[in-house]
Amino acid sequence: MNLPNEWQSVLENELQQPYMQSLQQFLASEQQQGKTILPPENRWFNALQSTPLNKVKVVILGQDPYPTIGHAHGLCFSVLPEVKPLPKSLLNINKELLTDIQVDNSHTGFLQPWTEQGVLLLNAVLTVEAGQANSHQNKGWEKFTDAIILAVNSQRENCVFILWGAYAQKKGKMLDRDRHLVIESPHPSPLSAYRGFFGSRPFSQTNDYLMAHSNQPIEWQLPS
């Protein structure tokens, strides 16, 4: 497992931990059995490759990658540019963007441009077996992504953590809320979006907070 240079110093020790050795053995065994692991191996750390630690301003936390072949590329909620129709959670994120800040991203689900502005799009679990949602939970990824979140919490100032749903909110317990803004609401999934995700205005809240702390706001509009 090769970490991007910018994250090496804070995460290198994690790779030597027994839980990570065990995770690597599990993933190797799955591959040897001919199972398809998503996203492809060169994109397991795409979130870290796309957003160096010293550039992180916003963290959006997802659960695990899309289990549909051709969708996941290592950024939570994001799909590759050619994917149509968009996954339902992403459709709801786009609806909230439109009502919150009048940004219409209905043309795409490719969120990579957000990462280049400092939005870390991190799943709690970084891999999944194709067609088997949640199949790689409790194999070790959660501890590793805890270490990522703790690094942002301790080494960055005035970040925004967007935690959608109970699963993400559990990770919120480790955050210093005096130092960062934590935005919590129900998940954008069709099962829960109407319970308070719609109308939660995470995008305007994020930009208001960043500007109040002399940071550039995020340009949420995605290129066509």
C-alpha positions as CSV (number, residue, x, y, z in Angstrom):
1,M,0.0,0.0,0.0
2,N,1.6,3.2,-1.2
3,L,0.5,6.4,0.6
4,P,0.8,9.8,-1.2
5,N,3.9,11.7,0.0
6,E,1.9,14.4,1.7
7,W,0.2,11.9,4.1
8,Q,3.2,9.6,4.7
9,S,4.6,11.3,7.8
10,V,1.3,11.1,9.7
11,L,0.1,7.7,8.5
12,E,3.2,5.7,7.9
13,N,3.1,4.1,11.4
14,E,-0.4,3.0,10.8
15,L,0.7,0.8,7.9
16,Q,2.9,-1.1,10.3
17,Q,0.1,-1.8,12.8
18,P,-1.2,-5.4,13.2
19,Y,-4.7,-4.4,12.1
20,M,-3.3,-3.0,8.8
21,Q,-1.2,-6.1,8.2
22,S,-4.4,-8.2,8.7
23,L,-6.4,-5.9,6.4
24,Q,-3.7,-6.3,3.7
25,Q,-3.8,-10.1,4.0
26,F,-7.6,-10.0,3.8
27,L,-7.5,-7.9,0.6
28,A,-4.8,-10.1,-1.0
29,S,-6.8,-13.3,-0.2
30,E,-10.0,-11.7,-1.8
31,Q,-8.0,-10.9,-4.9
32,Q,-6.5,-14.4,-5.0
33,Q,-10.0,-15.9,-4.9
34,G,-10.8,-13.9,-8.1
35,K,-13.2,-11.4,-6.3
36,T,-13.5,-8.0,-7.9
37,I,-12.5,-5.3,-5.4
38,L,-13.8,-1.7,-5.9
39,P,-12.4,0.8,-6.6
40,P,-9.4,-0.5,-8.5
41,E,-6.3,-0.8,-6.3
42,N,-4.6,2.3,-7.8
43,R,-7.6,4.3,-6.5
44,W,-7.9,3.0,-2.9
45,F,-6.1,6.1,-1.7
46,N,-7.6,8.5,-4.3
47,A,-9.0,10.8,-1.6
48,L,-5.6,11.3,0.0
49,Q,-3.9,11.6,-3.4
50,S,-6.4,14.3,-4.5
51,T,-6.3,16.4,-1.3
52,P,-2.9,16.8,0.6
53,L,-3.2,17.2,4.4
54,N,-1.9,20.8,4.3
55,K,-4.7,21.7,1.9
56,V,-7.7,20.2,3.7
57,K,-10.4,22.7,4.4
58,V,-13.5,20.5,4.3
59,V,-14.1,16.8,5.1
60,I,-17.1,15.0,3.8
61,L,-17.4,11.5,5.2
62,G,-19.0,8.6,3.4
63,Q,-19.5,5.0,4.4
64,D,-18.0,2.7,1.8
65,P,-17.5,2.7,-2.0
66,Y,-20.3,2.1,-4.5
67,P,-20.4,-1.6,-5.1
68,T,-21.4,-1.2,-8.8
69,I,-18.5,-1.8,-11.2
70,G,-17.5,1.4,-13.0
71,H,-18.9,3.8,-10.3
72,A,-16.4,4.0,-7.4
73,H,-13.1,5.8,-7.9
74,G,-12.0,6.4,-4.4
75,L,-13.9,9.6,-3.5
76,C,-17.0,9.3,-1.3
77,F,-20.3,10.0,-3.1
78,S,-18.5,10.7,-6.4
79,V,-18.8,8.6,-9.6
80,L,-16.8,8.7,-12.8
81,P,-17.9,11.2,-15.4
82,E,-19.6,8.8,-17.7
83,V,-21.9,7.3,-15.1
84,K,-25.6,7.9,-15.7
85,P,-28.1,7.8,-14.1
86,L,-26.5,9.1,-10.9
87,P,-26.8,7.2,-7.6
88,K,-29.8,8.3,-5.6
89,S,-27.8,9.8,-2.7
90,L,-25.9,11.9,-5.2
91,L,-29.1,13.1,-6.8
92,N,-30.3,14.3,-3.4
93,I,-26.9,16.0,-2.7
94,N,-27.5,17.9,-6.0
95,K,-31.0,18.8,-5.0
96,E,-29.8,20.3,-1.7
97,L,-27.0,22.2,-3.6
98,L,-29.7,23.7,-5.8
99,T,-32.0,24.8,-3.0
100,D,-29.1,25.9,-0.7
101,I,-26.9,27.9,-3.0
102,Q,-28.6,27.7,-6.4
103,V,-25.9,25.5,-7.9
104,D,-27.1,23.1,-10.5
105,N,-24.8,20.0,-10.8
106,S,-27.5,17.7,-12.3
107,H,-25.2,17.1,-15.3
108,T,-22.5,15.2,-13.4
109,G,-21.6,13.2,-10.4
110,F,-17.8,13.6,-10.8
111,L,-16.8,15.5,-7.7
112,Q,-13.0,15.5,-8.3
113,P,-12.9,19.4,-8.8
114,W,-14.0,19.8,-5.2
115,T,-11.0,17.8,-3.9
116,E,-8.6,20.2,-5.7
117,Q,-10.0,23.0,-3.6
118,G,-9.4,21.2,-0.3
119,V,-12.5,19.0,0.1
120,L,-11.4,15.6,1.4
121,L,-14.0,13.1,0.1
122,L,-13.3,10.3,2.5
123,N,-15.1,7.0,2.9
124,A,-14.8,5.3,6.3
125,V,-14.1,2.0,4.5
126,L,-12.0,2.3,1.4
127,T,-12.8,-0.9,-0.5
128,V,-15.8,-3.2,-1.2
129,E,-16.4,-6.4,-3.1
130,A,-18.3,-5.7,-6.3
131,G,-22.0,-6.3,-5.8
132,Q,-21.7,-6.7,-2.0
133,A,-22.4,-3.4,-0.2
134,N,-20.6,-3.2,3.2
135,S,-18.6,-6.4,2.6
136,H,-15.3,-4.9,3.8
137,Q,-16.6,-3.3,7.0
138,N,-14.8,-4.3,10.2
139,K,-11.7,-5.5,8.4
140,G,-9.5,-2.6,9.6
141,W,-10.2,0.3,7.3
142,E,-12.2,2.1,10.0
143,K,-9.2,2.4,12.3
144,F,-7.1,3.7,9.4
145,T,-9.6,6.4,8.4
146,D,-9.9,7.3,12.1
147,A,-6.2,8.1,11.9
148,I,-6.8,10.3,8.9
149,I,-9.6,12.2,10.6
150,L,-7.5,12.6,13.8
151,A,-4.6,14.0,11.6
152,V,-6.9,16.6,10.1
153,N,-8.4,17.4,13.5
154,S,-5.0,18.0,15.1
155,Q,-3.0,19.5,12.3
156,R,-5.5,21.8,10.6
157,E,-7.4,24.8,11.9
158,N,-10.9,25.9,11.1
159,C,-11.9,23.0,9.0
160,V,-15.5,22.0,8.3
161,F,-16.5,18.3,8.9
162,I,-19.8,17.3,7.1
163,L,-21.2,14.2,8.7
164,W,-24.3,12.8,7.0
165,G,-26.0,9.9,8.8
166,A,-25.4,8.0,12.1
167,Y,-22.5,6.1,10.7
168,A,-20.5,9.3,9.9
169,Q,-21.6,11.0,13.1
170,K,-20.0,8.3,15.2
171,K,-16.6,9.5,13.9
172,G,-17.6,13.0,14.9
173,K,-17.0,12.1,18.6
174,M,-13.2,12.5,18.1
175,L,-13.4,16.1,16.7
176,D,-12.5,19.3,18.5
177,R,-15.6,21.4,18.0
178,D,-13.9,24.5,19.4
179,R,-11.3,24.3,16.6
180,H,-13.5,23.2,13.7
181,L,-17.1,23.4,12.5
182,V,-19.0,20.1,12.5
183,I,-22.2,19.9,10.4
184,E,-24.4,16.9,11.1
185,S,-27.7,15.9,9.5
186,P,-29.5,12.7,8.2
187,H,-27.9,10.9,5.3
188,P,-28.8,12.0,1.7
189,S,-30.0,8.5,0.9
190,P,-33.7,8.3,-0.2
191,L,-34.4,6.4,3.0
192,S,-33.5,9.3,5.2
193,A,-33.1,12.5,3.2
194,Y,-36.6,13.8,4.0
195,R,-35.8,13.5,7.8
196,G,-33.7,16.6,7.8
197,F,-31.0,16.3,5.1
198,F,-33.1,18.5,2.8
199,G,-33.0,22.0,4.1
200,S,-29.9,21.5,6.2
201,R,-27.9,23.9,4.0
202,P,-24.4,22.3,4.5
203,F,-22.9,24.1,1.5
204,S,-23.7,27.7,2.5
205,Q,-22.8,26.9,6.1
206,T,-19.4,25.6,5.0
207,N,-18.6,28.7,2.9
208,D,-19.9,31.1,5.5
209,Y,-17.6,29.5,8.1
210,L,-14.6,29.4,5.7
211,M,-15.0,33.1,4.8
212,A,-15.5,34.0,8.5
213,H,-12.1,32.4,9.2
214,S,-10.3,34.1,6.2
215,N,-10.4,31.1,4.0
216,Q,-11.4,30.9,0.3
217,P,-15.0,29.5,0.0
218,I,-15.5,26.3,-2.1
219,E,-16.7,26.7,-5.6
220,W,-19.3,23.9,-5.5
221,Q,-20.4,24.4,-9.2
222,L,-18.9,21.5,-11.2
223,P,-17.7,22.1,-14.8
224,S,-20.0,21.0,-17.6
